[in-house]
């Protein structure tokens, strides 16, 4: 049986208007994390220099002055150098040709996909002799129920009351309200959540194994990764105190590739980068707060880093 589906709205494939009037969206993915890094770091720097929340501080100010082998001035200098390199890479790697369809088209396409799955499932159930009346409602009934698919859609065609050329016209069954609601949920919520989870798994896995390699391999630790551990007493903007041969391959190339594999567009990548940067800075802030939101994902992340 060949099913006929409702026509989709115009695709309207093309670039999307920029979120901000002064910068194109495809530059946000590498700019937003940099801005987020310094804003969050400045908050912790203000807390640190004014002695606020000192009871949650992991180390004393005296330890900061005597045990760190890198000065804060050097840390700021190297962080700026690293970010300049990352932004340069980001500029050349940014995709300025992103094309998007209209949200109405995408929602209808998801609704049609759901109907196709429902129709195929119905055919399979018919072979087994099962009948699930709760999954469909009679679309010609004036009282639509809360079930998912219009029953007439499972026949592929619905009878149109208008006569034409001595015969009867047939047309596809319109999407039910629940089908469209499910399409909106997929487009606006479920698919983005899946993309963000995929990005988190990919990026965290990549970060874990590369970081582990820098610790396990003695040459990599001695010549490259040692620099990050020159900061024995951690502080927020020390998160970016790394050797260029560590930062550029991992943060400048590998991280964007992980987000691309997860299917994030420029805006999504910018948002994910901001969240990732927030966790990175908090992990290095030197404070063990009792209600650290990062501990929901990775418990004791600040304490764990302090032991490294």
N, C-alpha and C positions, 0 to 999 in steps of 0.2 A: 504494500500500500504506500502510495506517495502522498505525503502530507503537504498541505498548503498553509503557509504562515502569513500573519498580518504583515503588511509592508512596513519597512523600517523608516524612521524619520530621515531627513537629509543627513548625510554623513558629515558634511562641512569640514573635511579634512584640511588642516592648516595650522600655522603657528598659534600659540595661545598668547593673549596679551600679558605683558610682564606684570609680575606681582608688585614690583616697585617701579616708579616712573623713571628713576635715575640709573637703573642697572638692569640688564637683561637677565632673564631667569637662569640661563645656562651658566652664568657666572656665580650664582648664589651658592652652588655646591661647594666651592672652595673658599668663598669669602665669608659666609656665615659662620663656619667653625672657627675661623681666625678671630672674628669680632667676638664670638661667644667666649673664646678662650680668655681674652683680655678683660672682658667685662666680669666674668666669674672670678678670675684671678685677682682683679682689683678689689672685689668684695672681700675675699679672704685676706688680701694684703692689709686692707683697712682694719679687719678684725684682729689681725696679727700685731700690727704696729700700735694699736690702741689697747691691747691687753684684754679684749673682750673674750668671753667664753674660754678663759685660760684653763678652767678645770677639765676641759675636754682635750687639751693640747697634749700630744704624745711625748714631746720633748721640751726641755727648758730653753729659754733664750740663750743661756750660757753654752749649751750643747750646740746650738745653731752657729754660734760664733767660733767654736773651737773644733768641731768635728767635720764640718763640711769643707771639702777640698776645693770647692768652686764658690766664688763670691756671687752675690745676687746680681751684681752688675754684669758678670760674665754670663750668667744664666739668661738674663734679659737679652743680651747681645746675641747669643746663640739661638735663642728662641725666635728672635726676629729674622735671623739668617735662614733658619729652617723654614719658617713660614713664607719668606720671600721665595725660596726655592719651590715650595709646594704650590704657591699661587702661580708661579711661572709655569710649572707643569700643568696645573689645573686650567690655566688659560688656553694652552695648546690642546689639552685633552677634552675641553668642553665641547659639547655637541650643540651647535647653534642651529641645527636643522630639525630639531624635535617637531614632530607633527602630532596633532591630537584631533580626535573626532569629538563631536558635540556630546554632552552628557546625555541628552535625550536619545541619541543614537546608541550610545553604549549601554544604557539601561534597557532599551528595547532589545538589543542584541543578546543581553544576558537573559531577559525574559524568554526570548525565542529559544535559547539554549536549554533553559529549564523545561520549556514545553517539549522540546525534542527528547530530552531525557525521560520526561514523564510518559510520553507516547511510547517510546521504546520499552520502558519498564512495564507499561500496560500490556503491550503485546506479549512480553515474556510471561506476565502473570496470567494472561488468557490461556496460554499453553499449559500452565499448571492447574488451571481450573479455579484460580482464586479470583475473587471479586472484592475490590476495596472501594465501596461507594463513598467513603469519606474523602477520597482524594479528588473527586470531581463534583461539579454541580451542573445542573442543566442550564445552559446559558440562555435558552429561550424562556426560562421561567422569570417571572417578574420579581420573585423573591430570591435573590442570590444568597447563597449560604456562605459560610466562612471557609469552605474547602478550597483546595488549591487550583486545580485546573478546570476550565469549562468542559463539561462532558462532551459537547459537540466537537470539541477540538480533537477528540480521540477518533472521530470518524473522518477527520481530515477536512471535511467540508460542512458548511451549515447552509440550510435552505434560506434563500432570500425571498421575501413575500412578493417582491416586484416581478411582474411578468415582462419578458423581453423577447421579441421576435417569436411570439407564440410559445415560448418555453419558459423555463425557470432559470434565473441566474443563481450561480453559486459563488460564494466568497469565503475567504478565510475567517475564522472565528477571532474576534478581537481579544487582546490580552485581558485576562481577569485582573481586578484590582490587586489580588494577592500576588499574582505573577509579577506585576509591575513593582509592587512593594518589595518582593524578593530581589528583583533586578536592581532596585535602588540600594538595598542592603548589601548586595554583592559589590556594586560599583563604588559606593561611598565608604563602606566599612570593612566587609570581610576580605575582599581582595587586597586593599591596602594593609590590613593587619597581617595577612599572610606574607606580603612583600617585606614588611618591616621585620617579621620574625625570621624570614629567610635571610635577610641582610644581616641580622644580628648573629645568626648561627654561622654564616659564611665568614663575616668579619671577625668574630670572636675566635673561631677555629683557626683562621689564618694568623691572627695575632698571637694566639697561644703557642702554636708550633714554631713560628718564627722567633718569638721571645724565648721559648725553651731552647731552640737551637743556639741562641746567643749565650745561654748559660751553660749548656752542655759542652759545646765546642770551645775548648780552651783558647784557641787562636782568636775566634770571634769575640770572646769575652775580653781577652787581654788587649786587643788592638781596636775594638769598636765599642762594645757594650759597656766597658768599664766606665766610660764617661758619664753615663746616666747614674751610676752608683757613686760618683764623686759627691753626690748629695746624700749624705748619711741621714741628716735630719730633713725630712721632706717638707716642701712648701709648695703652694699651688702652682705657680708658673714654672717650677722646676720639672713639671711633667713633660715639657718640651726640650729639656736639656739632654739632647742625644747627639751622637755622631751623625754627620750627614749620610754616611754609608748605611746607617740604620734607618733614619727617618725617610729619606727619599724613596728607597725601594718599598718600604712597608706602608708608610702613610701617604706618600705621594703617588704611588703606582698601584700597589696591591689593594689598598683599601677602596679606591674608586672602582677597581675592577670587580670587587666583591659586590658593591652596590649595583653595578651595571648588570651583573649576573642575576641579582635578585629582582631586576626589572624596575628599579626606582627611577622616576624622572627627576629632573633638576630640582624641583621644589621638594620632593620627597627626600632626595639625597641631602639637601640643605638642612631639612628638619632632623633627619637621622644624624647628620654630622654634628649638629648642635647638641643633641642628646648624648652622643658618644663623647663629645668634648667635655660636657658637664661631668660625666662619670670619670673621665680621665683626670680632670682637675681635682675633683673631690677625692679620688683615690690617692692623690699626692698632696692633699691640703695639709696633712699633719694633725688633723683633728678627728677624734673618734666620737661623733655625735650619736646620741642614743636613738634618734629617729632619722637615720641616714636613708634616703630613698634608694640609694644604690645598693644597699644591703638586701633589698627585696630580690634583686637579680643575682647578686653575688655577695653573700653574707661575709662580714668582716674583711671587706676588700681593702680598707685603709690599714688595718692591722696586718694583713697578709703582706701588703707592699712594704710596710715598715720593717718586716723581718728579712726582706731580701737584701 
